[in-house]
Amino acid sequence: MKFKTFAAFVGPSVFMMLLFIAAPLVSVFIQSFQVTQPILEQVEVETCTPGFLTQTCTTETKTVPVLDENGKTMTETSWVGFQSYRNVLQMDKFWEAVGNGSWNDINQIDFWRALRFTLMFTLLTLPMVLIVGLAIALAVNNAVRSIRGPVIFISLLPFIITPVIGSLSIYWLFVGDGILTRLMEQWSGQNISMFAQAWTIELLMYFFRVWNNAPFAFVIFYAGLQTVNMDTLESAVIDGASRWERLRHVIIPHLMPLIIFIALIHLMDVYRVFEEIVGFRSQAHVISLQWLTYDFMTPDDAGNRAMSRASASAMLTMIGIVFLLILPLRRTWRDHKGSAN
Amino acid sequence: MSTPKAMQQSFALRFSSGAFLAFWCLIAAFPIFWIAVMSFKSPVDAFAASPWDVITGPATRANGDGLSILDIVVGLVVLYFAIRWAFTRLPGLVRQYCPPGMIVLGWVIGAIAYGILFVLVFFTLMPLILGPINSLLGPLGSPILGLTTEHYVAVWGENEFYRNFLNSMLVTAGVVTVSLTVGTLAGYGLARSGSDLAFWLLILALIFRALPHSVLVAGYLPVFINSSEILAPIFGEGAPTLYGQPWAVIAVLVAINQPFTIWMLRSFFQNIPAELDEAARVDGCSHFQAFRRVIMPVMWPGVITTGLFSFLLGYNDFLVTSLLLDAQNQTMVPAIAGYFNRETTTTDQVEAVAAAVSITAPLFLLVMIFQRQIVSGLTAGAVKG
């Protein structure tokens, strides 16, 4: 295919990606070093109230935004260097907390709290999803052929459901008067509230994520299991391998490329953890990096969006995903080169 | 195929594997099933202490809303025939009345018409007919299962959820059509070009795929809000403010979806033998003609599968739509967040549940109809490596 034809085919797609993915990245990068503020001026205002004999007048200086001819607030943009990053990272507080050795103090700083949760969540859900997915795939593979279709149908539901709605459906089961909380209260005889402290919320988030993502791993593992070489399995049996050893030495090596694929996709997707926080309304206890940026971007009561801090935290989020993906990507790269030679 | 004796499994293993599977199915379906049940009950029942009360709904029944045995039997029969008819007669009708070449459009119209007909029959005609019969029957006609649709009426009627529904449909339809049009071209080009550039484009797309969406939205937001000033030199006075415009959100979602779309379509196109378009080229077609006449007729399975995933992305999105659309153009998923703020009484809560179920219902239908395509789409990228 000539370059010109190739360019004509991929042109629209590349154009969209450059315009809506690459360009915003550049603009976020620039914004993170800038602060846009309304121009303020000090005006002396004299307010008079009618009184007996004379009016009582008070003069005070007020800070008001400068308006342009259309009556809109004028803004100015200035370069502030790393100030926004400093505002997000709050390194002085962080080092102070580290100096005190106080985990609680670190958790008081939004960014570090979000980073701690996001990384832990991403790395801990990975093995859980892989194991649960593989277990379901093995169990379905074991099952009678006629029930496989319905089981796959039911398994796809948690995967296909809107994540916000999925987390809400679990929220409603465990909310104060939700059915599962009531049952747990009956069993334990205690008053239980699942959404009042961080660790129970996190527990439910882990549950939600496995519930939501295990079907994806399951479907891929299940497809992989169909291509396991039966001869190798039989010779393993003849060699006296137990069921566990067969799984360990035949099936898992066969599934290895799939495991890496799922891990890669999982790291990308779970690092974005966000919907759970909306669904569980957990922002007071647990937040993630994406939620932090989202929160900076949502207008506050005065209608202002903290765009420069949002940009700084977005850049930091991006650096995080780069670090997280370097290892698996290098491995895929080496495999790619290895298979090419 | 008989399993060799050594590979046969002990009863204990088979039993535990079956039990695990049953347990998983229970966990997978329960939350969704439960919110569906809750949405049809009065608030007292929906948050009742005993699960049995939630299912049977005594308080809802006491209000006079409920189903008698007759209702349940007739309802199940109608439901059974409706589903059967959808799979046996509907395809024939669509084929009969649809001009050739517009079959996709025909299906969309057919499905919508069928859905409306079903809702009319099931929720309007049946209560009208069954109401008088129930009162005649006496004990057999008295309600045994509490069930009310008042929350749905409240959500769709008073709260004007249909506006959000229409916005959602607009955004998802736009995302699916644009991203498939742009994506098939790119996917075909990438599949047929073995150049280094194609390889690097794919790697770049993979990196873009990894970016959290909030990073991108942070880039759009200030530009979109001020776009009428920024674009004024080009478009003059009529420069649009992109913030709050559905089509701007469509463009954004299409771009976010592109990396995934081109990877998936590329792997589908690689499965179409290259000899096919080479033969067309030998016969004198240009690349575009070959694509138009030879590839397009055989690419539909892959396009439908990719379209399903584009649909899911547009439909399920919360972050982009909630930040870039204003209140009047809001789609369904962010709109449900509006219920959080008002969720003061239990009635509000159950209305939020009903809204959530309304959002889930189309997805449920989607899995039912397209299960095979979804599974093949999930495995397409992975298994072939």
HADDOCK unambig.tbl for C-alpha pairs under 7 A between the chains (distance, minus, plus):
assign (segid A and resid 1 and name CA) (segid B and resid 193 and name CA) 5.94 0.50 0.50
assign (segid A and resid 6 and name CA) (segid B and resid 189 and name CA) 5.58 0.50 0.50
assign (segid A and resid 9 and name CA) (segid B and resid 185 and name CA) 5.07 0.50 0.50
assign (segid A and resid 9 and name CA) (segid B and resid 186 and name CA) 5.21 0.50 0.50
assign (segid A and resid 9 and name CA) (segid B and resid 189 and name CA) 5.34 0.50 0.50
assign (segid A and resid 10 and name CA) (segid B and resid 185 and name CA) 6.30 0.50 0.50
assign (segid A and resid 10 and name CA) (segid B and resid 186 and name CA) 4.01 0.50 0.50
assign (segid A and resid 10 and name CA) (segid B and resid 189 and name CA) 6.10 0.50 0.50
assign (segid A and resid 12 and name CA) (segid B and resid 182 and name CA) 6.03 0.50 0.50
assign (segid A and resid 13 and name CA) (segid B and resid 182 and name CA) 5.52 0.50 0.50
assign (segid A and resid 13 and name CA) (segid B and resid 183 and name CA) 6.40 0.50 0.50
assign (segid A and resid 13 and name CA) (segid B and resid 186 and name CA) 6.15 0.50 0.50
assign (segid A and resid 13 and name CA) (segid B and resid 258 and name CA) 6.88 0.50 0.50
assign (segid A and resid 16 and name CA) (segid B and resid 255 and name CA) 5.50 0.50 0.50
assign (segid A and resid 17 and name CA) (segid B and resid 255 and name CA) 5.32 0.50 0.50
assign (segid A and resid 20 and name CA) (segid B and resid 252 and name CA) 6.16 0.50 0.50
assign (segid A and resid 20 and name CA) (segid B and resid 255 and name CA) 5.89 0.50 0.50
assign (segid A and resid 21 and name CA) (segid B and resid 216 and name CA) 6.50 0.50 0.50
assign (segid A and resid 21 and name CA) (segid B and resid 255 and name CA) 6.91 0.50 0.50
assign (segid A and resid 24 and name CA) (segid B and resid 216 and name CA) 5.78 0.50 0.50
assign (segid A and resid 24 and name CA) (segid B and resid 219 and name CA) 4.25 0.50 0.50
assign (segid A and resid 24 and name CA) (segid B and resid 220 and name CA) 6.10 0.50 0.50
assign (segid A and resid 25 and name CA) (segid B and resid 216 and name CA) 6.45 0.50 0.50
assign (segid A and resid 25 and name CA) (segid B and resid 219 and name CA) 6.30 0.50 0.50
assign (segid A and resid 27 and name CA) (segid B and resid 219 and name CA) 5.62 0.50 0.50
assign (segid A and resid 28 and name CA) (segid B and resid 218 and name CA) 6.33 0.50 0.50
assign (segid A and resid 28 and name CA) (segid B and resid 219 and name CA) 4.81 0.50 0.50
assign (segid A and resid 136 and name CA) (segid B and resid 21 and name CA) 6.62 0.50 0.50
assign (segid A and resid 139 and name CA) (segid B and resid 17 and name CA) 5.21 0.50 0.50
assign (segid A and resid 139 and name CA) (segid B and resid 18 and name CA) 6.76 0.50 0.50
assign (segid A and resid 139 and name CA) (segid B and resid 21 and name CA) 6.18 0.50 0.50
assign (segid A and resid 143 and name CA) (segid B and resid 18 and name CA) 6.87 0.50 0.50
assign (segid A and resid 151 and name CA) (segid B and resid 25 and name CA) 6.86 0.50 0.50
assign (segid A and resid 153 and name CA) (segid B and resid 371 and name CA) 6.77 0.50 0.50
assign (segid A and resid 154 and name CA) (segid B and resid 25 and name CA) 6.32 0.50 0.50
assign (segid A and resid 154 and name CA) (segid B and resid 28 and name CA) 6.65 0.50 0.50
assign (segid A and resid 154 and name CA) (segid B and resid 29 and name CA) 6.31 0.50 0.50
assign (segid A and resid 155 and name CA) (segid B and resid 25 and name CA) 6.62 0.50 0.50
assign (segid A and resid 155 and name CA) (segid B and resid 28 and name CA) 6.06 0.50 0.50
assign (segid A and resid 158 and name CA) (segid B and resid 28 and name CA) 6.02 0.50 0.50
assign (segid A and resid 160 and name CA) (segid B and resid 363 and name CA) 6.97 0.50 0.50
assign (segid A and resid 161 and name CA) (segid B and resid 360 and name CA) 6.44 0.50 0.50
assign (segid A and resid 161 and name CA) (segid B and resid 363 and name CA) 6.68 0.50 0.50
assign (segid A and resid 162 and name CA) (segid B and resid 316 and name CA) 4.79 0.50 0.50
assign (segid A and resid 165 and name CA) (segid B and resid 356 and name CA) 6.03 0.50 0.50
assign (segid A and resid 169 and name CA) (segid B and resid 31 and name CA) 5.63 0.50 0.50
assign (segid A and resid 169 and name CA) (segid B and resid 32 and name CA) 6.50 0.50 0.50
assign (segid A and resid 169 and name CA) (segid B and resid 35 and name CA) 6.23 0.50 0.50
assign (segid A and resid 170 and name CA) (segid B and resid 31 and name CA) 6.00 0.50 0.50
assign (segid A and resid 177 and name CA) (segid B and resid 47 and name CA) 5.91 0.50 0.50
assign (segid A and resid 178 and name CA) (segid B and resid 47 and name CA) 6.01 0.50 0.50
assign (segid A and resid 179 and name CA) (segid B and resid 47 and name CA) 6.89 0.50 0.50
assign (segid A and resid 179 and name CA) (segid B and resid 49 and name CA) 6.43 0.50 0.50
assign (segid A and resid 179 and name CA) (segid B and resid 51 and name CA) 6.63 0.50 0.50
assign (segid A and resid 182 and name CA) (segid B and resid 49 and name CA) 5.97 0.50 0.50
assign (segid A and resid 211 and name CA) (segid B and resid 28 and name CA) 6.77 0.50 0.50
assign (segid A and resid 219 and name CA) (segid B and resid 375 and name CA) 6.73 0.50 0.50
assign (segid A and resid 220 and name CA) (segid B and resid 378 and name CA) 6.76 0.50 0.50
assign (segid A and resid 220 and name CA) (segid B and resid 379 and name CA) 5.43 0.50 0.50
assign (segid A and resid 220 and name CA) (segid B and resid 382 and name CA) 6.98 0.50 0.50
assign (segid A and resid 223 and name CA) (segid B and resid 379 and name CA) 6.78 0.50 0.50
assign (segid A and resid 224 and name CA) (segid B and resid 383 and name CA) 6.49 0.50 0.50
assign (segid A and resid 237 and name CA) (segid B and resid 6 and name CA) 6.93 0.50 0.50
assign (segid A and resid 258 and name CA) (segid B and resid 382 and name CA) 6.25 0.50 0.50
assign (segid A and resid 258 and name CA) (segid B and resid 383 and name CA) 6.84 0.50 0.50
assign (segid A and resid 261 and name CA) (segid B and resid 382 and name CA) 6.57 0.50 0.50
assign (segid A and resid 268 and name CA) (segid B and resid 210 and name CA) 5.05 0.50 0.50
assign (segid A and resid 272 and name CA) (segid B and resid 212 and name CA) 5.50 0.50 0.50
assign (segid A and resid 290 and name CA) (segid B and resid 214 and name CA) 5.97 0.50 0.50
assign (segid A and resid 293 and name CA) (segid B and resid 214 and name CA) 6.37 0.50 0.50
assign (segid A and resid 294 and name CA) (segid B and resid 214 and name CA) 6.32 0.50 0.50
assign (segid A and resid 310 and name CA) (segid B and resid 218 and name CA) 6.52 0.50 0.50
assign (segid A and resid 311 and name CA) (segid B and resid 218 and name CA) 5.93 0.50 0.50
assign (segid A and resid 314 and name CA) (segid B and resid 214 and name CA) 6.87 0.50 0.50
assign (segid A and resid 314 and name CA) (segid B and resid 215 and name CA) 4.73 0.50 0.50
assign (segid A and resid 318 and name CA) (segid B and resid 211 and name CA) 6.72 0.50 0.50
